[in-house]
Amino acid sequence: MKKSIIALAVAGALTAPMVAQADATLFGQIRYDITKEDATDVVSDITRIRFGFKGEETMDSGLTAGYFIRTNATATDGSVNIHKSTVYVSGDFGKIVMGDGGNPNEGVEDRTEFGLYSGTFVHMDSGFSAGGISFESANYNGLKFAVGMGNVDTSDGQAGNAFGASVSYDADNWGVTVGAGQSADTVAVAETFTPDSTTTNASTAAVPASEGDSNYGVSVSGKVAGFNLGARYSTQKAKTGDDAKGYAIGGSYALNDKVTLKLQHESTETGSVEQKMVAFDATYALGGNASVTFAAISYNVDAEAAGKKDAVKLRYNINF
C-alpha cells in the first residue's frame, strides 16, 4: 500500500515542469451581506473574498498535468491564506490529486447543498492537509469512486492523518453517493498546566495522541417535475463523548431563468440534544455572474440554547 502511494507521488512530481508551463486562469468570488439576527443589531460586511488560479497542460505521454490554488482573504485586516492547493495528473484512468484537495467522503454533501445555510449541522468530516493524496476514478457508465488519505505519513497522532472513500452512481434523473472515513488525529501534547485544587502550585500531565472520529454517510438526489431534490444521512462515531447523527433534506426550483427558490431542513442529534433548522432562499440572477439573495433561517430551542439565532440575510454576490 505504502509503496503504491510513494510511486504515485513520484509520478506526480514528474508533472511539475509541465504544470509550470500551463496557462493560468484567474477565478474567484466576493460577497457582501446585510444580516439581522434576533436580539442583535443589523450588521453589514464583506463576508468573503476568495480568488485563485488554475491551469493544465498536456504532457508528451498524452496525460494531463494541472494545478488548483484557491485563497481566502479577510477584508478587515487584509490577511490572505491558502484554502485549497493541489497538483494533479489525469488521463483515461481518472485523476491523481496531491495536496489539500478535500476528503473524498465529502462528496456525500454535494447532493444536498441548497441555499446559503446548507451544511449548518449535517456534514461529513474532512481534515485533509496539504500532504494529502487521493485517486478519483473515471466515469464508468455513471459509476465513479474515490479514495484518499490526508498525509502519506500514516503513523498515529498526525494532524493530517485522515482518510476517506466514496462511491457514487448517477442516472439521467437521479443519483446516490455513499461515503466513509476518519477525521484527522489529535496530536499529542507533551504537557498541560492545570491548577492544583489544594495549592497554588501547577501540575503537569501529558496528553496522548488519539485517533480521529469515524464518519459515514449516504445521500440521494433527483429531479421531479422541475424540482431538484436531495437528502442525506450521516453519523459520526466519536472516540470520546457522544456519537452524533443527523439528516438533511432540501430542494430548489427555478421559477424562470432569473429567479430560483431554495428550501433546506437539517437536524443533528448528540446525546439528548437535538438541534434543528429550516432555511429559505430566493435568488435573483442579475447577469454577468452577479446575483442577489434573500435568505431567512429559523432554529429550534436546542439550537438556540447552543448559541444559534434566527436571522434574515440579504446577500450581493459576484463570481468571476
C-alpha positions in Angstrom: 0.0 0.0 0.0 2.7 2.5 1.0 4.9 1.5 -2.0 2.0 2.2 -4.3 1.4 5.6 -2.7 5.0 6.5 -3.0 5.0 5.5 -6.7 2.0 7.8 -7.3 3.7 10.6 -5.5 6.8 10.3 -7.6 4.7 10.2 -10.8 3.0 13.4 -9.7 6.3 15.1 -9.0 7.4 14.4 -12.6 4.4 16.5 -13.8 5.8 19.7 -12.1 7.7 21.0 -15.1 4.6 20.8 -17.3 2.4 22.4 -14.6 4.8 25.4 -14.5 4.2 25.9 -18.3 0.4 25.7 -18.0 -1.6 28.9 -18.7 -3.1 30.3 -15.6 -6.9 31.1 -15.3 -7.9 33.5 -12.6 -11.2 32.9 -10.7 -12.8 34.0 -7.5 -15.8 35.2 -5.6 -16.7 38.3 -3.5 -19.9 38.8 -1.5 -21.4 41.5 0.7 -24.0 40.6 3.4 -26.5 42.6 5.4 -27.7 40.4 8.3 -30.2 40.8 11.1 -30.2 38.2 13.9 -32.6 38.1 16.8 -31.8 40.5 19.7 -28.8 41.8 17.6 -28.3 45.0 15.6 -28.1 44.9 11.8 -24.6 44.0 10.6 -23.2 44.6 7.1 -19.9 43.3 5.9 -17.9 41.8 3.1 -18.0 38.2 4.3 -16.0 36.5 1.6 -13.1 37.4 -0.7 -11.9 34.3 -2.5 -9.6 34.1 -5.5 -7.3 31.6 -7.1 -5.5 30.3 -10.1 -5.8 27.1 -12.1 -4.3 25.6 -15.2 -3.4 22.4 -17.0 -1.1 21.2 -19.8 -1.0 18.1 -22.0 2.2 16.1 -21.5 4.1 14.1 -24.2 2.5 10.9 -22.8 -1.0 12.3 -23.5 -1.7 12.6 -19.8 -2.7 16.0 -18.4 -0.8 17.8 -15.7 -2.6 20.6 -13.7 -2.9 22.6 -10.6 -5.5 24.4 -8.5 -4.8 27.1 -5.9 -7.6 28.9 -4.0 -7.1 31.6 -1.3 -9.3 33.3 1.3 -8.7 36.9 2.1 -10.1 38.9 5.1 -11.5 42.3 4.3 -10.9 43.7 7.9 -7.1 43.1 8.1 -6.1 42.2 4.6 -4.7 38.8 5.5 -4.6 36.1 2.9 -4.4 32.3 3.5 -4.2 29.3 1.2 -7.6 27.5 1.4 -7.0 24.8 -1.2 -3.9 23.8 -3.1 -3.4 20.8 -5.4 -1.5 19.5 -8.3 -2.8 16.6 -10.3 -2.2 14.2 -13.2 -5.2 12.8 -15.2 -6.0 10.6 -18.1 -8.4 7.9 -19.2 -7.8 6.1 -15.9 -9.1 9.0 -13.8 -7.2 11.6 -11.8 -4.5 11.5 -9.1 -4.7 14.6 -6.8 -1.9 15.6 -4.5 -2.3 18.3 -1.8 -5.2 19.9 0.1 -8.0 18.6 -2.2 -10.5 17.6 0.5 -11.6 14.2 1.7 -13.4 12.1 -0.9 -16.2 11.3 1.6 -17.3 15.0 1.3 -18.9 14.0 -2.0 -21.9 12.9 0.2 -22.6 16.6 0.9 -22.8 17.7 -2.7 -26.3 16.3 -3.4 -27.9 18.4 -0.7 -26.1 21.7 -1.0 -29.2 24.0 -1.3 -29.1 27.7 -0.1 -26.9 29.9 2.0 -27.3 27.9 5.2 -26.9 24.3 3.8 -24.4 22.3 5.9 -25.2 24.1 9.1 -25.5 20.9 11.1 -25.1 17.8 8.9 -21.8 17.3 7.2 -19.1 14.7 6.6 -15.8 15.4 8.4 -12.7 16.2 6.4 -9.3 17.1 7.7 -7.0 16.6 4.7 -3.7 18.5 4.9 -1.5 19.8 2.1 0.2 16.5 2.2 -2.9 14.6 1.1 -3.1 12.3 -1.9 -6.2 10.8 -3.5 -7.5 9.0 -6.6 -10.7 9.8 -8.5 -11.8 7.2 -11.0 -13.1 7.8 -14.5 -16.8 7.6 -15.1 -17.9 4.0 -15.8 -21.4 4.5 -17.2 -22.4 6.7 -14.3 -20.4 4.8 -11.6 -17.4 6.6 -10.0 -15.3 6.1 -6.9 -12.6 8.0 -5.0 -10.2 7.1 -2.2 -7.6 9.1 -0.4 -5.6 9.9 2.8 -4.7 13.2 4.4 -1.0 12.5 4.6 1.3 9.8 3.3 2.7 9.5 6.9 0.1 7.3 8.4 1.7 7.0 11.9 -0.7 7.7 14.7 -1.1 11.2 16.1 -0.5 13.1 12.8 -2.8 16.1 12.4 -3.3 15.4 8.7 -3.8 11.6 9.2 -7.4 11.5 7.8 -8.7 9.1 5.2 -11.9 8.5 3.3 -13.6 6.9 0.3 -16.8 7.4 -1.7 -18.8 5.6 -4.4 -21.4 7.3 -6.5 -23.8 6.4 -9.3 -25.7 8.8 -11.5 -28.5 8.0 -13.9 -30.4 10.5 -16.0 -32.7 12.0 -13.3 -31.3 10.6 -10.0 -28.1 9.6 -8.2 -26.7 8.3 -5.0 -23.4 8.6 -3.1 -22.1 6.6 -0.2 -19.0 7.8 1.8 -17.0 6.8 4.9 -13.8 7.8 6.5 -12.0 9.1 9.6 -11.2 12.7 10.6 -7.7 13.9 11.5 -6.0 12.5 14.6 -5.4 14.6 17.7 -1.8 15.5 18.0 0.0 14.5 21.3 0.8 17.4 23.7 3.9 17.0 25.8 2.5 18.6 28.9 -0.5 20.7 30.1 -0.5 23.1 33.0 -3.6 22.8 35.2 -4.5 24.5 38.6 -3.9 22.4 41.7 -7.2 22.2 43.8 -5.3 22.3 47.1 -2.3 24.5 46.5 -1.2 27.4 44.3 1.3 25.2 42.5 0.8 24.0 39.0 0.8 20.4 37.9 1.7 18.9 34.6 0.2 16.0 32.6 0.9 14.5 29.2 -2.0 14.5 26.7 -1.5 11.4 24.4 -2.4 11.4 20.7 -5.8 9.9 19.7 -7.4 8.7 16.5 -9.9 10.9 14.8 -13.6 10.2 14.8 -15.1 7.8 12.2 -17.9 9.1 9.9 -20.3 7.5 7.5 -22.9 9.0 5.2 -25.3 8.4 2.3 -27.1 10.9 0.0 -29.6 10.8 -2.9 -30.7 13.4 -5.3 -33.2 13.6 -8.2 -35.2 15.8 -10.5 -39.0 15.6 -10.2 -41.4 17.9 -12.1 -38.9 20.7 -12.4 -37.7 20.4 -8.7 -34.1 19.5 -7.8 -34.3 17.4 -4.6 -31.8 15.9 -2.2 -31.5 14.1 1.1 -28.6 12.8 3.2 -28.0 11.0 6.4 -24.6 10.9 8.3 -23.3 9.7 11.6 -20.0 10.3 13.4 -18.7 7.7 15.8 -16.8 9.6 18.4 -13.7 8.2 20.1 -14.7 10.2 23.2 -18.1 11.6 24.1 -21.4 11.0 22.4 -21.9 9.9 18.8 -23.5 12.4 16.5 -26.1 11.7 13.8 -28.2 13.8 11.6 -30.1 14.3 8.3 -30.6 17.0 5.8 -33.3 17.4 3.1 -33.6 20.2 0.6 -34.6 21.3 -2.8 -34.6 24.1 -5.4 -37.0 25.3 -8.1 -36.3 27.7 -10.9 -39.3 30.0 -11.5 -37.6 31.3 -14.6 -34.1 32.0 -15.9 -33.8 34.7 -13.3 -35.4 33.6 -10.0 -34.6 30.4 -8.1 -36.2 29.3 -4.8 -34.4 27.0 -2.3 -35.5 25.3 0.9 -33.3 23.4 3.4 -34.1 21.5 6.6 -31.4 19.9 8.8 -31.3 18.1 12.2 -28.4 16.8 14.3 -28.6 14.7 17.5 -25.8 14.4 20.0 -26.8 12.6 23.2 -30.1 14.0 24.3 -29.7 17.3 22.4 -31.3 17.6 19.0 -30.7 20.8 17.1 -32.9 21.7 14.0 -33.1 24.4 11.5 -35.1 25.4 8.4 -34.0 27.9 5.9 -35.5 29.6 2.8 -33.6 31.4 0.0 -34.7 33.4 -3.0 -32.1 34.3 -5.6 -32.3 36.7 -8.5 -29.7 36.5 -11.2 -28.5 39.9 -12.3 -26.4 38.7 -15.2 -22.7 38.9 -15.6 -22.2 36.2 -12.8 -23.8 38.6 -10.2 -26.8 37.8 -8.1 -28.7 39.0 -5.1 -30.2 36.6 -2.5 -32.7 37.0 0.3 -32.5 34.3 3.0 -34.2 33.5 6.3 -33.4 30.9 8.9 -35.1 29.6 12.0 -33.8 27.3 14.8 -35.4 25.1 17.4 -34.9 25.6 21.2 -31.9 23.2 21.5 -30.1 25.1 18.7 -30.9 28.4 20.3 -29.5 27.2 23.6 -26.3 26.3 21.7 -26.0 29.9 20.5 -27.8 29.8 17.2 -30.1 32.8 16.3 -32.9 33.2 13.9 -31.8 35.5 11.2 -32.6 37.2 7.8 -29.9 38.0 5.3 -29.5 40.0 2.1 -26.5 39.0 0.0 -24.9 40.5 -3.1 -22.6 38.0 -4.8 -20.2 38.2 -7.7 -18.3 35.2 -9.2 -15.5 35.7 -11.7 
